[in-house]
Amino acid sequence: GDTKPRSGFRLTSRDEALNSGDYGENFVEGSGLQSPFLHFAAHAVEDWEMPPPGEGDAMTRDELALVRAWIDQGIEWPESSAATVVTTTGTLSGRVWSVDGNRNQFRQLHGFREDDSVGLSAFSLRHPTPEGGLWTLDGSVWTHPEEYRIAVGYDAPEGAWFRTQAEQWLSFDSTTGGYAPDFTIPSFTVPGRFERTHNLFTLEGGIRQDSGPNVYVGYEYQSVNGNKASLAFGPAAETLNGAYTQRALRPSVRNQENSRHELTLRIDSGESEKLYWDDEARIEWVEVDEATAESGSFTPGANAAEQRVDRRNTWDSLRGSNSIRLEKNLPRRWLLSAGHSFSLMEGQSVFTENTVILNGNMAFQGPLGQGMVLNQHSQMGNLNLHGGQWENGLSFTAGLQFDWLTQDGSGLVVPFPGAAPQSLDSGWDQTRFTESLSLSYKGLKKQVFYADLRFQQMGYDQSEFLETQVHRLTEATHHRRQYTTGWRYRPNAKTGLHLRARFTENETDYDHPIDQKFSQPGNGYSAFLRERDLDTLDLEARVSLKPHSGWHIESHYQWSTTDFSLSTDPAVDFAGNSITPGGRIDAASYDQHSAGSSISWSPSPRLNGLIHGSVTHWDMNAWANAFPGVTPYRGWTWWTGTRWNYVLNSRTDLSAWYNFSAALFDDGTSGFAFQEGLDYSWRQAGVGLRHRINPQVQTFAEYALSIWDQPSLGGAQDFEAHGVFVGLNWQLQVSGSNGDSTRDDER
């Protein structure tokens, strides 16, 4: 294409086709058999197949013969100056949904409101210039003013270019809380809607030159405003079997008014066989203002909340960073690269907490944070060496990275009204080294062996000080080792096999030189932790089959298992009761099995379809000295779908699709936490018709069905929705030459 070509390869003109690209010549004029373009299209070069397997159908034998003949006969190409083609495309569509049930759950899953909406769901304009530039206009506009996207730009192979975009969209959350069937009121909802408005504005441009330097300047603004569901559910009460019982069922809401500005300046040397470099500087401003309301009730069976806890947090920060990267090509296919970056950040925050007794019209001020300041400074450097691929099929990559981070926070905390402010100080210093080594061997025919080793060592010091209450100092070291090996085998164009194994070890050792609470030795989380280990084994197999020209099968299986263990000191609660005897503890184990397939089938030239799906089994067991609050869980998730297209005649196509996803989880035999588990299913189906009025214009009509069923919430989230889509697509081209313009009905 004209903009952002992959690997620098363009087919927009004969000169570009013959000379562009990052990997040498593509065509040998007069010899199709010697042209790399034909080799890649014929899937004759392993790992260079175009299109890549699974991303599109390869050229047929007849198409390859036609391309070869075209190259053999001299690559005839129309002169680009003969005509300027202006292209306009668009889709005018309307949608209407009827929802019976939980409308907020429908909005969260589908990402839009169910009410009527009409608009240009997509439109574009492409206008080339005689100088080789290209003006573009893209976007979408709906009757809802909250949904739109407009992008305008100008691009050219060399010289100045720019692009600007403004976009706004909505996101939604469900307003339903938890569920307890033995409560008088089994589930609670928040009235109204949880929805947020997102805004994005970008302006970027620069100067592009083949010989460099290239300059890029960009500005980006993002914001989000509205209400978001919070996972902090408030308490509800009930009397069960004569005992007062409290559970977290009431949903809470968080109001967000957040924004972010970012300014970027980048300069690079352009394409160079000697030394490539680029330098990028960024400045980022962030403003966060969030207020959370969490409601609670302490009267058994109460419907209305009796109290509300209001929390507010504001955050403003300014971050500046700069990074530089160097690349140097060396003899015998070696590439050396290095980089360095640093960043500085300063932020300020204020938080408040208030408790409101709703039925008593009273309010109590909670903790208050004043003048909270956070400063952060980081440095990072890396050195990388890549070699190959050499004649023996071997490739080699090695890298070393060092990064250092330090941050400190300070401020004043008022624990309750009338109390004297207490100073708060915290600090974090972190040093990390990462080493990597990768090997790839393609010396055996149609096979690839590879191995990857990654090691990481990290040390950090963390301090916490809250005047006379808390004083802690923690020192920790962390080691991470990851080993990956794999084998890819493609005996022919119809069969492929990929096997991969990965083992990861994580070890963290803790030392706590200082741990005090109220001037007494501390005794609890996290200062009683001494060691934490996490080991993960991951195995994966992928198979690709194309037994017939009308069949293509992709299948995979993955198994992952993780073991968690830790060591602690003995710990007791404030009453002197033992929390943990200390020593080595097998904390948890986690297993996941996942399998899936994708099958595309074309039984006839008129009919083609796709069937795909996956199933995953999860199994988590956790232990904390027999405490039942850490509960195991196990369960399944499924997903399957199919889509079929049928060519009724030369102008009309029919389509139908069906998707099904579900989950079923429980906590085994513990009976502690997931009393109802997680049980849901989501079914979607639809049929559609497309009719071509002429080669440039087509109409479409679709009907869709969406059903959500969740027994584990007692039906509070359930809905059944029916939708209808109608629209008009067009693609018109106008050719102009020497001031004349004509409609190009052939394209």
C-alpha positions in Angstrom: 0.0 0.0 0.0 0.9 3.7 0.0 1.2 4.0 3.7 3.1 1.9 6.3 4.2 -0.9 3.9 5.3 -4.2 5.5 9.1 -4.7 5.3 9.3 -1.5 3.2 7.8 -3.3 0.2 5.4 -1.4 -2.1 3.4 -2.4 -5.2 2.2 1.1 -6.0 4.4 1.5 -9.1 6.8 -0.5 -11.2 9.8 1.3 -9.8 8.7 0.6 -6.2 8.0 -3.1 -7.0 11.4 -3.6 -8.5 13.5 -1.6 -6.0 11.6 -1.3 -2.6 11.8 -3.7 0.3 14.2 -4.4 3.2 15.4 -7.8 1.9 16.8 -7.2 -1.5 15.3 -7.5 -5.0 11.8 -9.0 -5.5 11.7 -9.4 -9.2 14.3 -10.5 -11.8 13.0 -8.9 -15.0 12.5 -11.5 -17.7 12.9 -14.5 -15.4 10.0 -15.6 -13.2 11.9 -18.7 -11.9 14.6 -16.5 -10.5 12.3 -13.9 -8.9 12.0 -14.2 -5.0 8.4 -12.8 -5.3 7.3 -15.9 -7.1 9.3 -18.2 -4.7 7.4 -16.7 -1.7 4.0 -16.8 -3.4 4.6 -20.4 -4.4 5.5 -21.3 -0.7 8.8 -22.6 -2.0 10.9 -20.9 0.8 10.3 -22.1 4.4 9.3 -19.4 6.9 8.9 -16.9 3.9 5.6 -18.2 2.7 3.2 -15.4 1.5 0.6 -15.2 2.7 1.8 -16.9 5.9 0.0 -20.2 6.7 -3.3 -19.5 8.4 -3.5 -15.8 7.2 -5.0 -16.4 3.8 -5.2 -18.7 0.8 -2.1 -19.2 -1.3 -2.1 -18.5 -5.0 -3.4 -21.3 -7.2 -1.3 -23.1 -9.7 -3.0 -21.1 -12.6 -2.4 -17.8 -10.8 1.3 -18.6 -10.2 1.7 -19.5 -13.9 0.1 -16.1 -14.9 2.5 -14.2 -12.6 5.5 -16.1 -14.0 4.5 -15.3 -17.5 4.1 -11.7 -16.6 7.6 -11.6 -15.2 9.1 -13.5 -18.1 7.5 -11.0 -20.6 9.1 -8.0 -18.9 6.8 -7.0 -16.1 4.6 -4.7 -18.1 3.2 -1.9 -15.9 0.8 0.9 -16.8 2.3 4.4 -16.4 1.2 5.8 -13.1 1.0 9.3 -14.6 -1.7 8.3 -17.1 -4.5 8.7 -14.5 -5.3 9.7 -11.0 -7.8 7.4 -9.3 -9.9 8.9 -6.5 -11.5 6.2 -4.4 -14.5 6.6 -2.0 -15.9 3.7 0.1 -18.5 3.7 2.8 -21.2 1.8 4.7 -24.5 3.5 5.6 -26.2 1.3 8.2 -28.8 1.2 10.9 -29.3 -1.0 13.9 -32.1 -1.6 16.3 -32.2 -4.1 19.2 -35.0 -5.3 21.4 -33.8 -6.5 24.9 -35.8 -8.4 27.4 -34.0 -8.7 30.7 -30.8 -7.0 32.1 -30.1 -4.2 29.6 -26.8 -3.2 31.4 -25.5 -6.7 31.0 -26.3 -6.6 27.3 -24.5 -3.3 27.0 -21.4 -4.6 28.8 -21.2 -7.7 26.5 -21.9 -5.9 23.2 -20.3 -2.6 23.8 -23.3 -0.4 22.7 -26.7 0.7 23.7 -29.7 -1.2 22.5 -31.6 1.8 21.3 -31.9 2.7 17.6 -28.9 4.1 15.8 -28.2 5.1 12.2 -25.0 6.4 10.6 -22.0 6.0 8.4 -20.5 3.0 10.2 -17.4 3.4 7.9 -16.3 5.7 5.2 -13.0 6.6 3.5 -11.7 8.8 0.7 -8.3 8.2 -1.1 -7.1 11.1 -3.3 -3.6 10.6 -4.9 -1.7 13.7 -6.0 0.5 14.1 -9.2 3.6 14.4 -7.0 3.0 10.8 -5.5 1.3 11.9 -2.3 -2.0 10.6 -0.9 -4.7 12.5 0.9 -6.9 10.3 3.1 -10.2 10.7 5.0 -11.6 7.9 7.2 -14.1 7.6 10.0 -17.5 6.7 11.2 -20.5 8.8 12.4 -23.6 7.7 14.2 -26.8 9.4 15.3 -25.6 9.0 18.9 -23.2 11.9 19.4 -21.1 9.8 21.8 -19.9 7.6 19.0 -17.7 8.9 16.1 -14.3 8.7 14.6 -12.7 11.1 12.1 -9.2 10.8 10.7 -7.5 13.1 8.1 -4.0 12.7 6.7 -1.5 13.3 4.0 1.3 10.9 3.2 4.1 10.7 0.6 7.1 8.5 0.0 9.3 11.4 0.8 8.8 14.8 2.3 6.3 16.1 4.8 3.3 14.1 6.1 0.7 14.4 8.8 -2.3 12.6 10.3 -4.9 13.7 12.8 -7.7 11.7 14.4 -10.5 12.4 16.8 -12.5 9.5 18.3 -15.2 9.0 21.0 -16.8 5.8 22.2 -18.7 4.4 25.2 -18.0 1.4 27.5 -20.4 -0.2 29.9 -20.5 -2.3 33.1 -23.3 -4.4 34.7 -24.9 -2.9 37.8 -25.6 -6.2 39.5 -23.8 -7.3 42.6 -23.3 -10.6 44.3 -25.9 -13.4 44.9 -26.9 -15.3 48.0 -30.0 -17.5 47.5 -30.5 -18.0 51.3 -30.9 -14.2 51.8 -34.3 -12.5 51.8 -32.9 -10.2 49.0 -30.6 -12.6 47.1 -29.0 -10.0 44.9 -28.7 -6.2 44.7 -28.4 -3.7 41.9 -27.5 -0.1 41.6 -30.1 2.1 39.8 -29.1 3.8 36.7 -26.3 3.0 34.2 -22.6 2.3 34.5 -21.2 3.8 31.4 -18.1 5.9 30.5 -17.2 8.2 27.7 -13.8 7.7 26.2 -12.1 10.4 24.1 -9.0 10.1 21.9 -7.3 12.8 19.9 -4.0 12.4 18.1 -2.0 14.8 15.9 1.2 13.5 14.3 3.4 14.4 11.5 7.0 14.8 10.3 9.4 14.7 7.5 10.4 11.4 5.8 13.6 11.1 3.7 15.3 8.0 2.2 18.7 9.3 3.1 17.5 10.7 6.5 17.2 12.3 8.9 13.6 11.6 9.6 11.6 13.7 12.0 8.4 12.7 13.9 6.3 14.9 16.1 3.2 13.6 17.9 0.6 14.7 20.4 -2.0 12.4 22.0 -4.9 13.1 24.4 -7.0 10.5 26.1 -9.8 10.9 28.7 -12.4 8.8 30.4 -15.4 10.2 32.2 -18.3 8.4 33.8 -19.3 5.6 36.2 -17.5 2.3 36.5 -18.5 -0.8 38.5 -16.1 -1.5 41.3 -15.2 -5.1 42.4 -15.3 -3.9 46.1 -18.8 -5.2 47.0 -20.4 -3.7 50.2 -21.9 -5.8 53.0 -25.5 -7.1 53.3 -26.8 -8.8 56.4 -29.2 -11.6 57.1 -30.2 -13.9 60.1 -29.6 -17.5 59.1 -30.3 -20.3 61.5 -30.4 -17.8 64.3 -27.0 -16.4 63.5 -26.2 -12.9 62.2 -24.6 -13.4 58.7 -22.9 -10.8 56.6 -21.8 -11.2 53.0 -20.4 -8.8 50.3 -23.3 -8.4 47.9 -23.9 -4.7 47.3 -22.3 -3.4 44.1 -20.3 -0.1 44.4 -19.7 2.6 41.9 -16.5 4.5 40.9 -16.8 7.9 39.2 -13.9 8.6 36.9 -12.7 11.9 35.5 -9.2 11.0 34.1 -7.1 12.5 31.4 -3.7 12.0 29.8 -1.5 14.2 27.5 1.6 12.9 25.7 4.0 14.8 23.5 6.6 12.9 21.5 9.6 14.0 19.4 11.7 11.5 17.5 14.6 11.8 15.1 16.3 9.0 13.3 19.1 8.7 10.7 17.0 7.0 8.0 18.1 3.9 6.2 21.9 3.4 6.5 24.3 0.6 5.8 26.8 2.1 8.3 25.0 3.1 11.5 21.3 3.6 12.2 20.2 5.7 15.2 17.1 7.2 16.6 16.4 9.4 19.6 13.0 9.8 21.2 11.8 12.3 23.9 8.5 12.2 25.6 6.6 14.3 28.1 3.4 12.9 29.7 0.9 14.7 31.9 -1.7 12.6 33.9 -4.7 13.8 35.9 -6.8 11.4 37.8 -9.9 12.2 39.9 -11.8 9.2 41.1 -14.6 8.9 43.7 -15.9 5.6 45.0 -19.2 5.0 46.8 -19.5 1.7 48.7 -22.9 1.0 50.3 -23.6 -1.4 53.3 -26.3 -2.6 55.5 -26.2 -4.1 59.0 -29.9 -4.8 59.6 -30.8 -8.4 58.5 -33.1 -8.4 55.5 -32.7 -4.6 54.9 -33.3 -3.6 51.3 -32.0 0.0 51.4 -28.4 0.6 52.4 -27.9 2.0 55.9 -24.5 3.5 55.4 -22.2 4.6 52.6 -18.4 4.9 52.6 -17.2 7.6 50.2 -13.6 7.7 49.1 -12.0 10.2 46.7 -8.5 10.1 45.3 -6.9 12.7 43.0 -3.5 12.2 41.3 -1.5 14.6 39.1 1.9 13.6 37.6 4.4 14.8 35.1 6.9 12.4 33.5 9.7 13.1 31.1 11.8 10.5 29.3 14.4 10.1 26.6 15.6 7.0 24.8 18.3 6.4 22.2 18.9 3.3 20.0 21.8 2.4 17.8 22.1 -0.4 15.2 25.2 -1.4 13.3 25.5 -3.9 10.5 28.8 -6.0 10.8 30.4 -8.3 8.3 29.2 -11.9 7.9 25.6 -11.2 8.8 26.1 -9.8 12.3 24.0 -7.0 13.7 24.9 -5.1 16.9 22.4 -2.9 18.7 22.4 -0.9 21.9 20.1 1.5 23.7 19.7 3.7 26.7 16.7 5.4 28.3 15.9 7.4 31.4 12.7 8.9 32.9 11.8 11.3 35.7 8.4 11.5 37.2 6.9 13.6 40.0 3.3 13.1 41.2 1.0 14.6 43.8 -2.1 13.0 45.4 -4.8 13.7 47.9 -7.2 11.2 49.3 -10.2 11.4 51.7 -12.7 8.9 53.2 -16.0 9.7 54.8 -18.7 7.4 56.3 -22.3 8.5 55.9 -25.1 7.0 58.0 -28.0 7.2 55.6 -30.9 6.5 58.0 -29.5 8.8 60.7 -28.4 11.7 58.4 -24.9 11.6 60.0 -21.4 11.7 58.5 -18.0 10.8 59.9 -14.7 11.8 58.4 -12.2 9.0 58.0 -8.5 9.1 57.1 -7.3 12.1 55.1 -4.1 12.2 53.1 -2.5 15.6 52.5 0.3 16.7 50.2 1.2 13.1 49.1 4.2 13.4 46.8 5.8 10.6 44.8 9.1 11.0 42.9 10.5 8.4 40.6 13.7 8.1 38.6 14.7 5.2 36.3 17.6 4.3 34.0 17.8 1.4 31.5 20.5 0.2 29.1 20.8 -2.8 26.8 23.2 -4.4 24.4 22.2 -7.0 21.8 24.1 -9.1 19.2 22.4 -11.0 16.4 24.0 -13.3 13.8 22.8 -15.2 10.8 21.1 -16.8 9.3 24.3 -18.4 7.9 24.8 -21.0 5.2 24.6 -23.8 7.8 21.1 -22.7 8.9 22.2 -21.3 12.3 21.0 -18.0 13.8 22.1 -16.6 17.1 20.9 -13.7 19.3 22.2 -12.6 22.7 21.2 -9.7 24.8 22.0 -8.0 28.1 19.8 -5.4 29.9 20.3 -3.4 33.0 17.7 -1.3 34.7 17.5 0.7 37.9 14.6 2.4 39.6 14.3 4.5 42.7 11.2 6.2 44.1 10.2 7.9 47.3 6.9 9.1 48.7 6.0 11.4 51.5 3.1 13.2 52.9 0.8 13.8 55.9 -2.0 11.5 57.1 -4.8 12.5 59.5 -6.3 9.2 60.8 -9.5 10.8 62.2 -10.9 14.3 62.8 -9.0 16.2 65.4 -6.0 14.0 65.3 -2.6 15.4 64.7 -1.2 14.9 61.2 1.3 12.0 61.0 4.1 12.0 58.5 4.3 9.2 56.0 7.5 8.2 54.1 8.1 5.3 51.8 11.0 4.3 49.6 11.8 1.8 46.9 15.1 1.1 45.2 15.4 -1.7 42.6 18.2 -3.0 40.5 17.7 -5.7 37.8 19.8 -7.5 35.3 18.3 -9.6 32.4 20.3 -11.9 30.1 18.9 -13.7 27.0 20.3 -16.2 24.5 18.4 -17.6 21.5 19.5 -20.2 19.0 17.7 -21.3 15.8 18.9 -24.1 13.5 17.4 -24.7 10.0 20.1 -27.0 8.7 17.8 -30.0 8.3 15.4 -30.0 5.5 12.0 -28.6 6.3 12.7 -28.5 10.0 13.5 -25.8 12.5 15.0 -26.3 16.0 15.1 -23.4 18.4 16.0 -22.8 22.0 15.7 -19.7 24.2 17.3 -19.0 27.6 16.4 -16.0 29.8 17.8 -15.2 33.2 16.9 -12.3 35.5 18.4 -11.2 38.9 16.7 -8.4 40.8 17.2 -6.9 44.2 15.1 -4.2 46.0 14.9 -2.4 49.2 11.5 -1.2 50.5 10.9 1.1 53.5 7.7 2.2 55.1 7.4 4.8 57.9 4.2 6.2 59.5 5.4 8.2 62.5 4.9 6.3 65.7 2.7 3.5 64.2 4.6 1.6 61.5 8.3 1.3 60.7 9.4 -1.4 58.2 12.4 -2.1 56.1 12.4 -5.0 53.7 15.3 -6.3 51.6 14.6 -8.9 48.9 16.4 -10.7 46.0 14.6 -12.3 43.1 15.9 -14.8 40.6 14.0 -15.9 37.5 15.1 -18.6 35.0 13.2 -19.5 31.9 14.1 -22.3 29.4 12.3 -22.7 26.1 12.8 -25.2 23.3 10.8 -26.1 20.3 10.7 -27.9 16.9 8.8 -26.9 13.8 8.4 -29.5 11.0 6.7 -28.9 7.6 7.2 -31.9 5.4 5.1 -30.4 2.6 2.8 -27.5 1.9 -0.2 -29.4 3.4 1.2 -30.4 6.8 2.8 -28.6 9.7 3.8 -29.5 13.2 5.0 -27.3 16.1 6.0 -28.6 19.5 7.1 -26.2 22.3 8.2 -26.7 25.9 8.9 -24.0 28.5 10.0 -24.2 32.2 10.1 -21.2 34.4 11.5 -20.8 37.9 10.9 -17.9 40.2 12.7 -17.6 43.6 12.4 -14.7 46.0 14.2 -14.4 49.4 13.2 -11.8 51.9 15.0 -10.2 54.8 13.2 -7.7 57.2 15.8 -5.8 59.3 13.1 -3.6 60.8 9.5 -4.5 61.5 7.8 -2.4 64.2 4.1 -1.5 65.0 3.4 1.0 67.7 7.1 0.7 68.8 6.7 -3.0 69.3 8.0 -5.9 67.2 5.7 -6.5 64.2 4.1 -9.9 63.7 2.3 -10.5 60.5 2.0 -10.0 56.7 4.3 -9.3 55.0 7.2 -9.2 57.3 6.9 -12.9 58.4 7.5 -14.0 54.7 11.0 -15.4 54.2 10.9 -17.2 50.8 8.6 -17.6 47.9 9.0 -20.0 45.0 6.9 -20.5 41.8 7.7 -23.1 39.2 5.7 -23.4 35.9 5.9 -26.1 33.2 4.2 -25.2 29.9 3.8 -27.7 27.0 2.2 -26.9 23.7 1.5 -28.7 20.4 0.1 -27.2 17.1 -0.8 -29.1 14.0 -1.7 -27.7 10.6 -3.3 -29.9 7.9 -4.6 -29.2 4.4 -5.6 -32.7 3.2 -7.6 -31.2 0.3 -7.8 -27.9 -1.5 -11.2 -27.3 0.1 -10.0 -28.2 3.7 -7.7 -26.4 6.1 -7.4 -27.6 9.8 -5.5 -25.9 12.6 -5.4 -27.6 16.0 -3.6 -27.0 19.3 -3.2 -28.4 22.8 -1.6 -26.8 25.8 -0.9 -28.0 29.3 0.3 -25.7 32.0 1.1 -26.6 35.6 2.3 -24.3 38.4 3.4 -25.0 42.0 3.5 -22.3 44.6 5.5 -22.7 47.9 6.7 -20.4 50.6 8.6 -20.2 53.9 7.5 -18.1 56.8 8.4 -17.2 60.4 5.9 -18.3 63.1 3.2 -15.7 63.6 0.4 -15.0 66.1 -2.6 -12.6 66.1 -3.2 -9.8 68.6 -4.8 -12.3 71.0 -1.7 -14.6 70.9 -3.4 -17.3 68.8 -1.2 -19.0 66.2 -1.7 -17.9 62.6 1.0 -20.1 61.2 3.6 -22.3 62.8 6.2 -21.2 60.2 8.5 -23.2 58.0 8.0 -24.5 54.5 4.5 -24.5 53.2 3.1 -25.9 49.9 0.8 -22.9 49.2 -1.0 -23.8 46.0 -1.0 -25.8 42.7 -2.6 -24.8 39.5 -3.3 -26.9 36.3 -4.7 -25.8 33.0 -5.5 -27.9 30.0 -6.6 -26.2 26.8 -7.4 -27.6 23.4 -8.9 -26.1 20.2 -9.4 -26.5 16.5 -10.3 -24.4 13.5 -11.6 -26.0 10.4 -12.3 -24.2 7.1 -14.2 -26.1 4.4 -15.3 -25.3 0.9 -17.4 -28.2 -0.3 -18.3 -26.4 -3.5 -17.4 -23.1 -5.3 -20.7 -21.7 -4.0 -20.4 -22.8 -0.3 -17.7 -22.2 2.3 -17.7 -22.4 6.0 -15.6 -22.1 9.2 -15.9 -24.1 12.4 -13.8 -23.3 15.4 -13.8 -23.8 19.1 -11.8 -24.4 22.3 -12.2 -26.0 25.7 -10.2 -25.3 28.8 -10.2 -27.1 32.2 -8.9 -25.1 35.2 -7.9 -26.7 38.6 -6.6 -24.6 41.5 -5.8 -26.0 45.0 -4.6 -23.7 47.7 -3.7 -24.3 51.3 -3.1 -22.0 54.4 -2.7 -24.3 57.3 -6.1 -25.8 56.7 -7.8 -22.4 56.9 -10.9 -22.8 54.6 -11.0 -19.2 53.5 -8.4 -20.1 50.8 -10.7 -22.3 48.8 -9.9 -24.5 45.8 -11.8 -24.2 42.6 -12.1 -26.2 39.4 -14.1 -25.7 36.3 -14.5 -25.6 32.5 -14.8 -23.0 29.9 -16.1 -23.7 26.3 -16.3 -21.7 23.2 -17.4 -22.8 19.7 -18.6 -21.0 16.6 -19.4 -21.5 13.0 -20.0 -19.3 10.0 -21.2 -20.3 6.5 -21.5 -18.3 3.3 -23.5 -19.4 0.2 -23.4 -17.8 -3.2 -27.0 -17.8 -4.3 -26.3 -16.2 -7.7 -23.9 -13.7 -9.2 -25.4 -10.8 -7.3 -26.6 -12.4 -4.0 -24.8 -14.0 -1.0 -26.4 -15.7 2.0 -24.6 -16.1 5.4 -25.4 -17.7 8.7 -23.4 -17.9 12.0 -23.7 -19.3 15.5 -21.4 -18.8 18.6 -21.7 -20.5 22.0 -19.6 -19.8 25.1 -20.0 -21.2 28.6 -18.3 -21.7 32.0 -19.0 -24.0 34.9 -16.9 -23.6 38.1 -17.3 -24.8 41.7 -15.1 -25.1 44.8 -15.1 -28.8 44.9 -16.1 -30.2 48.3 -15.1 -27.3 50.5 -18.5 -25.7 50.5 -17.0 -22.4 51.8 -16.8 -19.7 49.2 -18.4 -20.5 45.8 -21.7 -21.8 47.1 -23.3 -21.2 43.7 -20.1 -21.4 41.7 -20.0 -19.7 38.3 -22.4 -21.1 35.7 -23.3 -19.1 32.6 -23.8 -19.6 28.9 -23.9 -17.0 26.0 -25.5 -17.9 22.7 -25.3 -15.7 19.6 -26.8 -16.5 16.2 -27.7 -14.7 13.0 -28.5 -14.8 9.3 -27.6 -12.2 6.6 -28.1 -11.4 3.0 -26.0 -9.3 0.7 -27.1 -8.1 -2.8 -24.9 -6.4 -5.3 -26.8 -3.7 -7.2 -23.7 -3.2 -9.4 -20.0 -3.8 -9.0 -19.7 -0.6 -6.9 -22.8 -0.8 -4.7 -24.3 -3.5 -2.5 -27.0 -3.7 0.1 -27.1 -6.0 3.2 -29.6 -7.0 5.9 -28.9 -9.1 9.0 -30.8 -10.5 11.9 -29.0 -11.4 15.2 -30.0 -13.1 18.4 -28.1 -12.9 21.7 -29.1 -14.8 24.8 -27.3 -14.7 28.2 -28.2 -17.2 30.9 -26.4 -17.2 34.3 -28.0 -19.5 36.9 -25.2 -18.7 39.4 -26.7 -15.2 39.8 -30.3 -16.4 40.0 -31.2 -14.9 36.7 -30.3 -11.3 37.7 -28.0 -10.9 34.7 -30.1 -12.8 32.1 -31.4 -11.2 28.9 -32.7 -12.2 25.5 -32.0 -9.7 22.7 -33.0 -9.5 19.0 -31.3 -7.2 16.6 -31.7 -6.1 13.0 -29.0 -4.4 10.8 -29.6 -2.9 7.4 -27.2 -1.0 5.2 -25.6 0.1 2.0 -22.0 -0.4 0.9 -20.3 1.4 -1.9 -16.9 1.7 -3.5 -16.7 4.3 -6.2 -13.6 5.3 -8.2 -13.1 8.3 -10.4 -10.1 8.4 -12.9 -8.8 11.8 -14.0 -6.1 12.6 -16.6 -5.1 16.1 -18.0 -8.0 17.7 -16.2 -10.6 15.2 -17.4 -12.5 12.9 -15.0 -14.4 9.7 -15.9 -16.2 7.1 -13.8 -14.2 3.8 -13.7 -16.9 1.2 -13.7 -14.5 -1.6 -14.4 -12.6 -1.5 -11.1 
